[in-house]
Amino acid sequence: MNFENITLDSKESLRCILMDWKSYVDSFTLDVHYTEPTTTEQLDEAEKKLNVKLPTKLSNLLKQTNGIYDQFNCPYVWSTNKIIEDNLFFRNFEDYKNLYMPFDHLLFFSDSGCGDLFGFSILNGQVQTDAIFVWNHETDSRNWIASSLEAFLKGWITGGISI
């Protein structure tokens, strides 16, 4: 394979495709467990129902494990089905439409266990950056919390990120 003409963007995409997410997470904790990988059909269903292409990193993580869970079975990363269900719930629940700003500009993939949610921002119908945001359910604020999915996972699982 000739790597001379690979651009920076395609090198990053290749790195995302080749990343071993389980080994990455296991490098800083052993107190997690994984589930069977999601299917291409489930990922396609998520993109169709949520009307957004899943970020490459999240999609590849889900292809390796359909969720990452702590020792008490609380998710660090939701399953594909939960991503679909919870995003549709927050976008469509009538009572929330009078209580919170719209959720159409966020793609949630995890929660804090106390009501706050983590996700990517959606701009012009696409997830355009690796940045992770936290939505605070009490204040309806949406704040940057990590530069990437890798930084989020390491920070959230090890306690480097707190809310």
DSSP file with accessible surface (Angstrom, degrees, kcal/mol):
  #  RESIDUE AA STRUCTURE BP1 BP2  ACC     N-H-->O    O-->H-N    N-H-->O    O-->H-N    TCO  KAPPA ALPHA  PHI   PSI    X-CA   Y-CA   Z-CA
    1    1 A M              0   0  192      0, 0.0     2,-0.6     0, 0.0     0, 0.0   0.000 360.0 360.0 360.0 135.1    0.0    0.0    0.0
    2    2 A N        +     0   0  102      1,-0.1     3,-0.2     3,-0.0     0, 0.0  -0.805 360.0 178.3 -95.1 119.6    1.3    3.4   -0.9
    3    3 A F    >   +     0   0  110     -2,-0.6     3,-1.2     1,-0.2    -1,-0.1   0.363  56.1  97.0-101.0   4.3    1.0    6.0    1.9
    4    4 A E  T 3  S+     0   0  162      1,-0.2    -1,-0.2     0, 0.0    -2,-0.0   0.861  86.5  43.2 -63.4 -38.0    2.6    9.0    0.0
    5    5 A N  T 3  S+     0   0  140     -3,-0.2     2,-0.4     2,-0.0    -1,-0.2   0.247  82.5 122.0 -96.5  14.7   -0.6   10.6   -1.2
    6    6 A I    <   -     0   0   39     -3,-1.2     2,-0.1     4,-0.1    -3,-0.0  -0.645  54.3-142.4 -80.3 127.5   -2.5   10.2    2.0
    7    7 A T     >  -     0   0   82     -2,-0.4     4,-2.5     1,-0.1     5,-0.2  -0.349  26.3-103.4 -81.4 169.4   -3.8   13.5    3.3
    8    8 A L  H  > S+     0   0  142      1,-0.2     4,-2.2     2,-0.2     5,-0.2   0.913 122.9  51.6 -58.9 -42.7   -3.9   14.5    7.0
    9    9 A D  H  > S+     0   0  129      1,-0.2     4,-2.2     2,-0.2    -1,-0.2   0.915 111.3  45.9 -62.0 -43.0   -7.7   13.9    7.0
   10   10 A S  H  > S+     0   0   47      2,-0.2     4,-2.5     1,-0.2    -1,-0.2   0.855 109.7  55.0 -73.3 -28.9   -7.4   10.5    5.5
   11   11 A K  H  X S+     0   0  118     -4,-2.5     4,-2.5     2,-0.2    -2,-0.2   0.924 109.7  47.7 -65.0 -40.9   -4.6    9.6    7.9
   12   12 A E  H  X S+     0   0   69     -4,-2.2     4,-2.4     2,-0.2    -2,-0.2   0.920 111.9  49.6 -65.6 -41.6   -6.9   10.5   10.8
   13   13 A S  H  X S+     0   0   55     -4,-2.2     4,-2.2     2,-0.2    -2,-0.2   0.918 111.2  49.3 -63.1 -41.5   -9.7    8.5    9.3
   14   14 A L  H  X S+     0   0   58     -4,-2.5     4,-2.4     2,-0.2    -2,-0.2   0.921 109.8  51.4 -63.8 -42.3   -7.4    5.5    8.9
   15   15 A R  H  X S+     0   0  101     -4,-2.5     4,-1.3     1,-0.2    -2,-0.2   0.918 110.3  49.9 -60.5 -42.1   -6.2    5.9   12.5
   16   16 A C  H  < S+     0   0    6     -4,-2.4    -1,-0.2     1,-0.2    -2,-0.2   0.900 111.5  48.2 -63.6 -40.2   -9.9    5.9   13.6
   17   17 A I  H  < S+     0   0   96     -4,-2.2    -1,-0.2     1,-0.2    -2,-0.2   0.892 116.2  42.7 -67.5 -39.5  -10.7    2.8   11.6
   18   18 A L  H  < S+     0   0  125     -4,-2.4    -1,-0.2    -5,-0.2    -2,-0.2   0.610  85.8 118.8 -85.3 -10.5   -7.6    0.9   12.9
   19   19 A M     <  -     0   0   26     -4,-1.3     2,-1.0    -3,-0.2     3,-0.1  -0.325  58.9-142.8 -63.5 132.7   -8.0    2.0   16.6
   20   20 A D     >  -     0   0   80      1,-0.2     4,-2.2    -2,-0.1     5,-0.1  -0.814  17.5-172.8 -95.1  98.2   -8.6   -0.9   19.0
   21   21 A W  H  > S+     0   0    0     -2,-1.0     4,-2.6     1,-0.2     5,-0.2   0.865  80.1  53.4 -65.5 -37.4  -11.0    0.7   21.4
   22   22 A K  H  > S+     0   0   73      1,-0.2     4,-3.0     2,-0.2    -1,-0.2   0.939 110.8  46.3 -64.8 -43.7  -11.0   -2.1   23.9
   23   23 A S  H  > S+     0   0   65      2,-0.2     4,-1.2     1,-0.2    -1,-0.2   0.894 111.5  53.2 -64.6 -38.9   -7.2   -2.1   24.2
   24   24 A Y  H >< S+     0   0   57     -4,-2.2     3,-0.6     2,-0.2     4,-0.4   0.963 113.8  40.7 -60.2 -51.4   -7.3    1.7   24.5
   25   25 A V  H >X S+     0   0    0     -4,-2.6     3,-1.8     1,-0.2     4,-1.2   0.927 112.4  55.6 -65.0 -42.1   -9.8    1.6   27.4
   26   26 A D  H 3< S+     0   0   64     -4,-3.0    -1,-0.2     1,-0.3    -2,-0.2   0.741  93.4  72.4 -63.5 -19.1   -8.1   -1.4   29.0
   27   27 A S  T << S+     0   0   87     -4,-1.2    -1,-0.3    -3,-0.6    -2,-0.2   0.710 112.9  24.1 -70.4 -18.0   -4.9    0.7   29.0
   28   28 A F  T <4 S+     0   0   40     -3,-1.8     2,-0.3    -4,-0.4    -1,-0.2   0.454 131.4  19.2-125.8  -3.0   -6.2    2.8   31.9
   29   29 A T     <  -     0   0   24     -4,-1.2    -1,-0.3     1,-0.1     3,-0.1  -0.962  36.6-171.2-160.9 149.5   -8.8    0.6   33.5
   30   30 A L  S    S+     0   0  139     -2,-0.3     2,-0.5    -3,-0.1    -4,-0.1   0.268  71.9  95.1-116.3   3.9   -9.8   -3.0   33.9
   31   31 A D  S    S+     0   0  101      2,-0.0    40,-0.6    -5,-0.0     2,-0.3  -0.207  71.4  82.6 -90.6  41.3  -13.1   -2.2   35.7
   32   32 A V  E     -A   70   0A  20     -2,-0.5     2,-0.3    38,-0.2    38,-0.2  -0.926  57.6-155.4-134.5 163.3  -15.2   -2.3   32.5
   33   33 A H  E     -A   69   0A  75     36,-2.3    36,-2.5    -2,-0.3     2,-0.3  -0.958  10.3-143.7-137.9 161.5  -16.9   -4.9   30.4
   34   34 A Y  E     -A   68   0A  48     -2,-0.3     2,-0.2    34,-0.2    34,-0.2  -0.797   5.0-140.7-121.9 160.8  -17.9   -4.9   26.8
   35   35 A T        -     0   0   50     32,-1.0    31,-0.3    -2,-0.3    32,-0.2  -0.641  43.6 -70.5-112.9 174.5  -20.8   -6.3   24.8
   36   36 A E        -     0   0  161     -2,-0.2    30,-1.1    29,-0.2    -1,-0.1  -0.305  65.9 -91.3 -61.3 147.4  -21.0   -7.9   21.4
   37   37 A P        -     0   0   57      0, 0.0    26,-0.2     0, 0.0    -1,-0.1  -0.159  40.3-112.1 -59.0 152.8  -20.3   -5.5   18.5
   38   38 A T        -     0   0   11     24,-2.7     2,-0.3    -3,-0.1    29,-0.0  -0.316  34.4-111.9 -74.0 170.3  -23.2   -3.7   16.8
   39   39 A T     >  -     0   0   59      1,-0.1     4,-2.1    -2,-0.1     5,-0.2  -0.683  16.3-117.3-103.5 160.3  -24.2   -4.5   13.3
   40   40 A T  H  > S+     0   0   80     -2,-0.3     4,-2.7     1,-0.2     5,-0.2   0.885 117.8  56.8 -60.0 -36.6  -23.9   -2.4   10.2
   41   41 A E  H  > S+     0   0  136      1,-0.2     4,-2.4     2,-0.2    -1,-0.2   0.892 105.7  49.2 -63.8 -40.1  -27.6   -2.6    9.9
   42   42 A Q  H  > S+     0   0   45      2,-0.2     4,-2.4     1,-0.2    -1,-0.2   0.895 111.6  48.9 -66.7 -39.1  -28.1   -1.1   13.4
   43   43 A L  H  X S+     0   0    5     -4,-2.1     4,-2.4     2,-0.2    -2,-0.2   0.921 111.6  49.2 -66.1 -42.3  -25.7    1.7   12.6
   44   44 A D  H  X S+     0   0   90     -4,-2.7     4,-2.4     1,-0.2    -2,-0.2   0.904 110.6  51.2 -61.2 -41.4  -27.5    2.4    9.4
   45   45 A E  H  X S+     0   0   70     -4,-2.4     4,-3.0     2,-0.2     5,-0.3   0.914 109.0  51.1 -62.0 -42.9  -30.8    2.4   11.3
   46   46 A A  H  X S+     0   0    0     -4,-2.4     4,-2.6     1,-0.2     6,-0.2   0.938 111.3  47.1 -60.5 -47.0  -29.4    4.9   13.8
   47   47 A E  H  X>S+     0   0   44     -4,-2.4     5,-1.3     2,-0.2     4,-0.9   0.907 115.2  46.4 -63.5 -39.1  -28.2    7.3   11.1
   48   48 A K  H  <5S+     0   0  177     -4,-2.4     3,-0.3     2,-0.2    -2,-0.2   0.951 116.4  42.4 -68.2 -49.5  -31.6    7.0    9.3
   49   49 A K  H  <5S+     0   0  109     -4,-3.0    -2,-0.2     1,-0.2    -1,-0.2   0.845 121.7  40.3 -68.1 -34.4  -33.7    7.5   12.5
   50   50 A L  H  <5S-     0   0    3     -4,-2.6    -1,-0.2    -5,-0.3    -2,-0.2   0.508 101.5-133.5 -93.2  -5.9  -31.6   10.3   13.9
   51   51 A N  T  <5S+     0   0  141     -4,-0.9     2,-0.3    -3,-0.3    -3,-0.2   0.871  71.1  96.3  56.9  42.0  -31.0   11.9   10.5
   52   52 A V  S   <S-     0   0    8     -5,-1.3     2,-0.4    -6,-0.2    -2,-0.2  -0.970  77.8-113.1-156.8 142.2  -27.3   12.3   11.1
   53   53 A K        -     0   0  140     72,-0.4    74,-0.5    -2,-0.3     3,-0.1  -0.656  41.3-118.2 -74.8 129.2  -24.2   10.4   10.1
   54   54 A L        -     0   0    3     -2,-0.4    -1,-0.1   -11,-0.2    -7,-0.0  -0.431  35.9 -96.4 -66.7 143.5  -22.6    8.9   13.3
   55   55 A P     >  -     0   0   15      0, 0.0     4,-2.9     0, 0.0     5,-0.2  -0.308  32.3-120.0 -58.8 143.5  -19.0   10.2   13.9
   56   56 A T  H  > S+     0   0   62      1,-0.2     4,-2.8     2,-0.2     5,-0.2   0.894 111.4  51.6 -54.4 -44.0  -16.4    7.8   12.6
   57   57 A K  H  > S+     0   0    8      2,-0.2     4,-2.3     1,-0.2    -1,-0.2   0.933 112.9  43.9 -62.6 -45.8  -14.9    7.2   16.1
   58   58 A L  H  > S+     0   0    0      2,-0.2     4,-2.6     1,-0.2    -2,-0.2   0.932 113.8  50.9 -65.3 -44.0  -18.2    6.4   17.7
   59   59 A S  H  X S+     0   0   13     -4,-2.9     4,-1.7     1,-0.2    -2,-0.2   0.929 112.3  46.1 -59.8 -44.8  -19.3    4.2   14.8
   60   60 A N  H  X S+     0   0   15     -4,-2.8     4,-0.8    -5,-0.2    -1,-0.2   0.875 110.4  53.2 -69.6 -35.1  -16.0    2.3   14.9
   61   61 A L  H >X S+     0   0    0     -4,-2.3     4,-2.4    -5,-0.2     3,-1.2   0.952 109.9  48.5 -60.8 -46.9  -16.2    1.9   18.7
   62   62 A L  H 3< S+     0   0    0     -4,-2.6   -24,-2.7     1,-0.3    -2,-0.2   0.817 104.9  59.0 -65.7 -28.3  -19.7    0.5   18.4
   63   63 A K  H 3< S+     0   0   99     -4,-1.7    -1,-0.3   -26,-0.2    -2,-0.2   0.732 113.3  39.7 -70.8 -20.1  -18.5   -1.9   15.7
   64   64 A Q  H << S+     0   0   45     -3,-1.2     2,-0.3    -4,-0.8    -2,-0.2   0.762 137.2   1.4 -96.6 -33.9  -16.0   -3.3   18.2
   65   65 A T     <  -     0   0    0     -4,-2.4     2,-2.0   -29,-0.1    -1,-0.4  -0.905  62.3-137.1-156.1 127.3  -18.3   -3.3   21.3
   66   66 A N  S    S-     0   0   19    -30,-1.1   -30,-0.1   -31,-0.3    -4,-0.1  -0.358  86.1 -15.3 -84.2  57.7  -22.0   -2.2   21.4
   67   67 A G        -     0   0    0     -2,-2.0   -32,-1.0    -6,-0.2     2,-0.4  -0.265  62.4-122.6 123.9 148.8  -21.4   -0.3   24.6
   68   68 A I  E     -AB  34  77A   0      9,-1.6     8,-3.8   -34,-0.2     9,-1.7  -0.999  33.1-172.5-124.0 129.3  -18.9    0.0   27.4
   69   69 A Y  E     -AB  33  75A  33    -36,-2.5   -36,-2.3    -2,-0.4     2,-0.0  -0.915  18.3-128.7-128.4 148.6  -20.1   -0.6   31.0
   70   70 A D  E >   -A   32   0A  29      4,-2.9     3,-2.1    -2,-0.3   -38,-0.2  -0.173  48.7 -83.4 -82.5-176.1  -18.7   -0.3   34.5
   71   71 A Q  T 3  S+     0   0  128    -40,-0.6   -39,-0.1     1,-0.3    -1,-0.1   0.692 131.6  51.3 -65.1 -17.9  -18.8   -3.1   37.1
   72   72 A F  T 3  S-     0   0  154      2,-0.1    -1,-0.3     0, 0.0    -2,-0.0   0.235 121.3-106.1-101.0  10.2  -22.3   -2.2   38.1
   73   73 A N  S <  S+     0   0  102     -3,-2.1    -2,-0.1     1,-0.3   -41,-0.0   0.690  72.3 144.8  71.9  21.5  -23.5   -2.3   34.4
   74   74 A C        -     0   0   65      1,-0.0    -4,-2.9     2,-0.0    -1,-0.3  -0.777  51.5-115.0 -86.6 134.7  -23.8    1.5   34.1
   75   75 A P  E     -B   69   0A  25      0, 0.0    36,-0.5     0, 0.0    -6,-0.3  -0.485  32.5-180.0 -80.8 136.6  -22.8    2.6   30.7
   76   76 A Y  E    S+     0   0A  38     -8,-3.8     2,-0.4     1,-0.4    -7,-0.2   0.699  94.2  19.9 -88.6 -33.5  -19.8    4.7   29.8
   77   77 A V  E    S-B   68   0A   0     -9,-1.7    -9,-1.6    33,-0.1    -1,-0.4  -0.992  91.4-128.2-134.8 128.9  -21.0    4.4   26.2
   78   78 A W        -     0   0    0     31,-3.0   -11,-0.1    -2,-0.4     2,-0.1  -0.286  26.2-102.7 -70.0 161.7  -24.5    3.5   25.3
   79   79 A S     >  -     0   0   23      1,-0.1     4,-2.4   -12,-0.1     5,-0.2  -0.318  37.3-104.1 -73.1 164.5  -25.5    0.7   22.9
   80   80 A T  H  > S+     0   0    0      1,-0.2     4,-2.3     2,-0.2     5,-0.2   0.915 122.7  52.2 -58.8 -42.7  -26.7    1.6   19.5
   81   81 A N  H  > S+     0   0   66      1,-0.2     4,-2.9     2,-0.2    -1,-0.2   0.904 109.8  48.2 -63.1 -40.2  -30.3    0.9   20.4
   82   82 A K  H  > S+     0   0   68      2,-0.2     4,-2.9     1,-0.2     5,-0.4   0.885 108.0  55.5 -68.4 -36.3  -30.1    3.2   23.5
   83   83 A I  H  X S+     0   0    1     -4,-2.4     4,-1.8     2,-0.2     5,-0.3   0.947 113.0  42.7 -58.7 -46.0  -28.5    5.9   21.3
   84   84 A I  H  X S+     0   0    7     -4,-2.3     4,-2.5    -5,-0.2     5,-0.3   0.970 117.2  45.5 -63.6 -54.0  -31.5    5.7   19.0
   85   85 A E  H  X S+     0   0  124     -4,-2.9     4,-2.3     1,-0.2    -2,-0.2   0.917 116.3  42.8 -59.3 -49.5  -34.1    5.5   21.8
   86   86 A D  H  X S+     0   0   30     -4,-2.9     4,-2.6     2,-0.2     5,-0.2   0.902 114.0  49.9 -70.9 -39.0  -32.8    8.3   24.0
   87   87 A N  H  X S+     0   0    1     -4,-1.8     4,-2.1    -5,-0.4    -1,-0.2   0.942 113.4  46.6 -64.2 -42.8  -32.0   10.7   21.3
   88   88 A L  H  X S+     0   0   50     -4,-2.5     4,-1.8    -5,-0.3    -2,-0.2   0.906 111.8  52.4 -64.9 -39.2  -35.5   10.3   19.8
   89   89 A F  H  X S+     0   0   88     -4,-2.3     4,-2.3    -5,-0.3     3,-0.3   0.961 112.1  43.8 -59.9 -52.0  -37.0   10.6   23.3
   90   90 A F  H  < S+     0   0   24     -4,-2.6    13,-0.2     1,-0.2    -1,-0.2   0.859 116.1  48.1 -66.0 -32.9  -35.2   13.9   24.0
   91   91 A R  H  < S+     0   0   26     -4,-2.1    -1,-0.2    -5,-0.2    -2,-0.2   0.792 123.6  30.2 -75.2 -26.6  -36.0   15.3   20.6
   92   92 A N  H  < S+     0   0   94     -4,-1.8     2,-0.4    -3,-0.3    -2,-0.2   0.563  78.8 117.4-115.2  -9.7  -39.7   14.4   20.6
   93   93 A F    >X  -     0   0   72     -4,-2.3     4,-1.0    -5,-0.2     3,-0.9  -0.469  54.6-148.8 -68.4 116.4  -41.0   14.5   24.2
   94   94 A E  H >> S+     0   0  120     -2,-0.4     3,-0.7     1,-0.3     4,-0.6   0.860  91.9  56.7 -56.7 -42.4  -43.6   17.2   24.1
   95   95 A D  H >4 S+     0   0  112      1,-0.2     3,-0.7     2,-0.2    -1,-0.3   0.835 104.2  54.3 -61.7 -31.6  -43.1   18.3   27.8
   96   96 A Y  H X> S+     0   0   55     -3,-0.9     4,-3.0     1,-0.2     3,-1.1   0.769  93.2  70.8 -73.6 -23.9  -39.4   19.0   27.1
   97   97 A K  H << S+     0   0  108     -4,-1.0    -1,-0.2    -3,-0.7    -2,-0.2   0.775 105.3  39.7 -65.2 -24.2  -40.2   21.3   24.2
   98   98 A N  T << S+     0   0  153     -3,-0.7    -1,-0.3    -4,-0.6    -2,-0.2   0.425 122.5  42.5 -99.0  -2.7  -41.6   23.9   26.6
   99   99 A L  T <4 S+     0   0  111     -3,-1.1     2,-0.3    -4,-0.2    -2,-0.2   0.733 114.2  31.2-112.2 -35.0  -38.8   23.3   29.2
  100  100 A Y  S  < S-     0   0   42     -4,-3.0    -1,-0.2    -5,-0.1     3,-0.1  -0.852  82.2 -96.2-127.9 159.3  -35.5   23.0   27.2
  101  101 A M        -     0   0   99     -2,-0.3    -2,-0.1    39,-0.2    -1,-0.1  -0.321  67.7 -75.4 -61.4 158.7  -33.8   24.3   24.1
  102  102 A P        -     0   0   83      0, 0.0     3,-0.3     0, 0.0    -1,-0.1  -0.186  32.9-149.4 -60.3 151.8  -34.2   21.8   21.2
  103  103 A F  S >  S+     0   0    6    -13,-0.2     3,-1.8     1,-0.2   -12,-0.2   0.333  72.0 101.5-102.6   4.6  -32.1   18.7   21.3
  104  104 A D  T 3  S+     0   0   86      1,-0.3    -1,-0.2   -13,-0.1    21,-0.1   0.669  77.7  58.9 -64.6 -15.7  -31.8   18.3   17.5
  105  105 A H  T 3  S+     0   0  114     -3,-0.3    17,-2.7    16,-0.1     2,-0.4   0.189  98.5  69.7-101.3  16.2  -28.3   19.8   17.6
  106  106 A L  E <   -C  121   0B  10     -3,-1.8     2,-0.6    15,-0.3    15,-0.2  -0.990  59.9-157.5-133.0 143.5  -26.9   17.1   19.9
  107  107 A L  E     -C  120   0B   0     13,-2.7    13,-2.0    -2,-0.4     2,-0.2  -0.911  22.8-155.6-118.2  97.0  -26.1   13.5   19.4
  108  108 A F  E     +C  119   0B   2     -2,-0.6    11,-0.3    11,-0.3   -21,-0.2  -0.515  28.1 160.3 -75.8 143.4  -26.1   11.9   22.9
  109  109 A F  E     +     0   0B   0      9,-2.5   -31,-3.0     1,-0.3     2,-0.3   0.344  63.6  19.8-139.4  -0.6  -24.1    8.7   23.4
  110  110 A S  E     -C  118   0B   0      8,-1.3     8,-2.8   -33,-0.2    -1,-0.3  -0.980  58.8-146.6-162.5 165.7  -23.7    8.5   27.2
  111  111 A D  E     -C  117   0B  32    -36,-0.5     6,-0.2    -2,-0.3    23,-0.0  -0.937  22.1-128.4-140.0 165.2  -25.0    9.8   30.5
  112  112 A S        -     0   0   24      4,-2.6     5,-0.1    -2,-0.3    51,-0.1   0.548  47.6-115.3 -88.1 -12.6  -23.7   10.8   33.9
  113  113 A G  S    S+     0   0   65      3,-0.4     4,-0.1   -38,-0.0    -1,-0.0   0.330 105.8  73.4  91.5  -8.2  -26.1    8.6   35.9
  114  114 A C  S    S-     0   0   79      2,-0.3     3,-0.1     0, 0.0    23,-0.1   0.169 122.9 -80.4-123.4  17.0  -27.6   11.8   37.5
  115  115 A G  S    S+     0   0   34      1,-0.4     2,-0.2    21,-0.1    20,-0.0   0.159  94.1 116.3 110.2 -20.4  -29.6   13.2   34.5
  116  116 A D        -     0   0   13     20,-0.1    -4,-2.6    21,-0.1    -3,-0.4  -0.587  50.0-150.7 -84.2 148.1  -26.8   14.9   32.5
  117  117 A L  E     -CD 111 135B   8     18,-1.6    18,-3.2    -6,-0.2     2,-0.4  -0.894   5.4-143.6-123.0 151.3  -26.0   13.6   29.1
  118  118 A F  E     +CD 110 134B   0     -8,-2.8    -9,-2.5    -2,-0.3    -8,-1.3  -0.894  35.4 135.9-112.8 140.7  -22.9   13.6   26.9
  119  119 A G  E     -CD 108 133B   1     14,-2.5    14,-3.4    -2,-0.4     2,-0.3  -0.983  48.6 -91.1-167.2 176.3  -22.9   14.0   23.2
  120  120 A F  E     -CD 107 132B   2    -13,-2.0   -13,-2.7    -2,-0.3     2,-0.3  -0.704  43.4-113.9 -93.4 151.8  -21.5   15.5   20.0
  121  121 A S  E     -C  106   0B  34     10,-0.5     2,-0.5    -2,-0.3     7,-0.5  -0.624  22.1-146.4 -85.4 147.2  -22.8   18.8   18.6
  122  122 A I        +     0   0   12    -17,-2.7     2,-0.4    -2,-0.3     5,-0.2  -0.971  18.6 179.6-114.3 124.0  -24.6   18.7   15.3
  123  123 A L  B >  S-F  126   0C  98      3,-3.1     3,-1.6    -2,-0.5   -18,-0.0  -0.996  70.7  -7.0-128.3 128.1  -24.1   21.7   13.0
  124  124 A N  T 3  S-     0   0  138     -2,-0.4    -1,-0.1     1,-0.3     3,-0.1   0.882 132.0 -54.1  54.2  39.3  -25.8   22.0    9.6
  125  125 A G  T 3  S+     0   0   46      1,-0.2   -72,-0.4    -3,-0.1     2,-0.3   0.560 121.7  89.8  77.9   9.3  -27.0   18.4    9.9
  126  126 A Q  B <  S-F  123   0C 120     -3,-1.6    -3,-3.1   -74,-0.1     2,-0.8  -0.980  78.3-120.9-138.3 149.4  -23.5   16.9   10.6
  127  127 A V        +     0   0   27    -74,-0.5    -5,-0.2    -2,-0.3     3,-0.0  -0.821  39.7 173.9 -81.3 113.5  -21.2   16.1   13.5
  128  128 A Q        +     0   0   96     -2,-0.8     2,-0.3    -7,-0.5    -1,-0.1   0.566  52.0  38.6-105.7 -12.2  -18.3   18.3   12.4
  129  129 A T  S    S-     0   0   72     -8,-0.4    -8,-0.1     2,-0.2    19,-0.0  -0.915  70.8-125.2-134.8 165.3  -15.9   18.1   15.3
  130  130 A D        +     0   0   66     -2,-0.3    -1,-0.0    17,-0.2    -3,-0.0   0.544  69.1 126.1 -80.8 -10.1  -14.6   15.5   17.7
  131  131 A A        -     0   0   14     17,-0.1   -10,-0.5     1,-0.1     2,-0.4  -0.171  50.6-145.5 -58.7 142.0  -15.6   17.7   20.7
  132  132 A I  E     -DE 120 146B   0     14,-3.0    13,-3.2   -12,-0.1    14,-1.6  -0.914  14.0-165.1-110.3 137.3  -17.8   16.3   23.4
  133  133 A F  E     -DE 119 144B  49    -14,-3.4   -14,-2.5    -2,-0.4     2,-0.4  -0.842  12.0-140.2-119.0 154.6  -20.4   18.3   25.2
  134  134 A V  E     -DE 118 143B  14      9,-2.9     9,-2.5    -2,-0.3     2,-0.6  -0.954  10.1-149.0-113.4 134.5  -22.3   17.8   28.4
  135  135 A W  E     -DE 117 142B   4    -18,-3.2   -18,-1.6    -2,-0.4     2,-0.6  -0.919  11.8-145.8-100.5 124.0  -26.0   18.8   28.7
  136  136 A N     >  -     0   0   42      5,-2.7     4,-2.1    -2,-0.6     5,-0.4  -0.812   2.5-156.7 -91.7 119.3  -26.9   19.8   32.2
  137  137 A H  T  4 S+     0   0   52     -2,-0.6    -1,-0.1     1,-0.2   -21,-0.1   0.697  89.5  50.8 -72.3 -18.5  -30.5   18.8   32.9
  138  138 A E  T  4 S+     0   0  156      1,-0.1    -1,-0.2     3,-0.1    -2,-0.0   0.864 125.5  21.9 -85.8 -37.8  -31.0   21.4   35.7
  139  139 A T  T  4 S-     0   0   89      2,-0.1    -2,-0.2    -3,-0.0     3,-0.1   0.529  93.8-129.2-106.5  -8.7  -29.8   24.5   33.8
  140  140 A D     <  +     0   0   23     -4,-2.1   -39,-0.2     1,-0.2     2,-0.2   0.714  57.4 150.7  61.1  23.5  -30.2   23.3   30.2
  141  141 A S        -     0   0   35     -5,-0.4    -5,-2.7     2,-0.0     2,-0.5  -0.530  37.8-153.9 -83.4 153.5  -26.6   24.4   29.6
  142  142 A R  E     +E  135   0B  56     -7,-0.2     2,-0.4    -2,-0.2    -7,-0.2  -0.969  22.5 177.1-128.5 109.9  -24.5   22.7   27.0
  143  143 A N  E     -E  134   0B  89     -9,-2.5    -9,-2.9    -2,-0.5     2,-0.1  -0.934  34.6-108.6-124.6 143.5  -20.8   22.9   27.7
  144  144 A W  E     +E  133   0B 152     -2,-0.4   -11,-0.3   -11,-0.2     3,-0.1  -0.391  40.0 165.0 -61.7 136.7  -17.6   21.6   26.1
  145  145 A I  E     +     0   0B  28    -13,-3.2     2,-0.3     1,-0.4   -12,-0.2   0.581  57.7  13.9-130.1 -23.9  -16.2   18.8   28.3
  146  146 A A  E     -E  132   0B   4    -14,-1.6   -14,-3.0     1,-0.1    -1,-0.4  -0.994  57.3-132.0-155.9 152.8  -13.6   17.0   26.1
  147  147 A S  S    S-     0   0   72     -2,-0.3     2,-0.3   -16,-0.2   -17,-0.2   0.665  87.5  -2.1 -79.6 -19.0  -11.7   17.4   22.9
  148  148 A S  S  > S-     0   0   15      1,-0.1     4,-2.6   -17,-0.1     5,-0.2  -0.975  75.5 -95.8-161.1 170.9  -12.4   13.9   21.6
  149  149 A L  H  > S+     0   0    0     -2,-0.3     4,-2.8     2,-0.2     5,-0.2   0.901 123.4  52.7 -63.6 -38.8  -14.1   10.6   22.3
  150  150 A E  H  > S+     0   0   20      1,-0.2     4,-2.5     2,-0.2     5,-0.3   0.942 111.0  45.4 -62.0 -47.6  -10.7    9.2   23.5
  151  151 A A  H  > S+     0   0   37      1,-0.2     4,-2.6     2,-0.2     5,-0.2   0.890 113.4  51.2 -64.1 -38.8  -10.2   12.1   25.9
  152  152 A F  H  X S+     0   0    0     -4,-2.6     4,-3.4     2,-0.2     5,-0.4   0.956 111.1  46.6 -62.1 -51.6  -13.8   11.8   27.1
  153  153 A L  H  X S+     0   0    0     -4,-2.8     4,-2.5     2,-0.2     5,-0.3   0.941 115.9  44.3 -58.6 -48.5  -13.5    8.1   27.8
  154  154 A K  H  X S+     0   0  105     -4,-2.5     4,-2.1    -5,-0.2     6,-0.4   0.944 118.7  43.6 -62.7 -46.2  -10.2    8.4   29.6
  155  155 A G  H  X>S+     0   0   11     -4,-2.6     6,-2.3    -5,-0.3     5,-1.1   0.914 117.4  43.9 -66.4 -42.8  -11.3   11.4   31.6
  156  156 A W  H  <5S+     0   0   50     -4,-3.4     3,-0.2    -5,-0.2    -2,-0.2   0.930 117.2  44.3 -70.7 -44.4  -14.8   10.1   32.5
  157  157 A I  H  <5S+     0   0   20     -4,-2.5    -2,-0.2    -5,-0.4    -1,-0.2   0.899 119.9  40.4 -70.3 -36.4  -13.7    6.6   33.4
  158  158 A T  H  <5S-     0   0   77     -4,-2.1    -1,-0.2    -5,-0.3    -2,-0.2   0.534 114.4-109.5 -91.6  -5.6  -10.6    7.6   35.5
  159  159 A G  T  <5S+     0   0   56     -4,-0.9    -3,-0.2    -3,-0.2    -4,-0.1   0.517  84.2 122.5  90.2   6.6  -12.3   10.6   37.2
  160  160 A G  S   <S+     0   0   67     -5,-1.1     2,-0.5    -6,-0.4    -4,-0.2   0.731  72.3  54.7 -72.1 -20.7  -10.3   13.3   35.3
  161  161 A I  S    S+     0   0   24     -6,-2.3     2,-0.3    -9,-0.1    -2,-0.1  -0.953  70.0 170.0-112.3 129.2  -13.7   14.7   34.1
  162  162 A S              0   0  102     -2,-0.5    -6,-0.0   -17,-0.1    -7,-0.0  -0.966 360.0 360.0-134.2 156.2  -16.3   15.6   36.6
  163  163 A I              0   0   92     -2,-0.3   -18,-0.0   -51,-0.1    -2,-0.0  -0.839 360.0 360.0-126.4 360.0  -19.5   17.5   36.3
